[in-house]
Amino acid sequence: MAQIKTEKEYEAAMARIDELLPKTWNDNVPEDSPENIELSLLSDLVAEYEDVHYPIAAPSLIDVLKLRMYEMGLTQQNAANLLGISTPKMSEIMQGQSEPSLSLARTMCLKMNITPAMALGL
C-alpha cells in the first residue's frame, strides 16, 4: 500500500480529507460509497504518517493525577486524604520529588481509577 512520505503529501491528504468530510457526514451516504472508501484510506495513511512524524507521548503520572483530581473535584489535600497519605507526601508526588510506593500505587489504582502501569511508571 502507498505511504505518505513528505510533508507536502501529508498536507495534500489533509486537504482532501477536509473536502471529503462534508460529503460523507450524511447518514444517507452508503459505507461503500467512493467518498467513504477514499476517506477511510486517506485517514489510515494520515494516521500512519502522524504516528511517525507527530508522536504523542504518554502522559506522566503527575498529569494523570491532576486530571483525575480535576475530574473528581479533589484538592491536593482531598486527594491525600482519599489515598491515606499526608498532604506533604502528596505534594512531593505532585512535584515529581517522590514516587509512590507499591502500596500507594495500588491505592491510586483502586480509588482514583489510574492504570497500574501508569501508577508504577511503566
Buried (B, 14 or more C-beta within 10 A) or exposed (E): EEEBEEEEBBEEBBEBBEEBEEBBEEEEEEEEEEBBEBBEEBBEBBEEBBEEEEEEEEEEBEEBBBEBBEEEEBEBEBBBBBBEBEBEBBBBBBEEEBBBEEEBBBBBBEBBEBEEEBBBEE
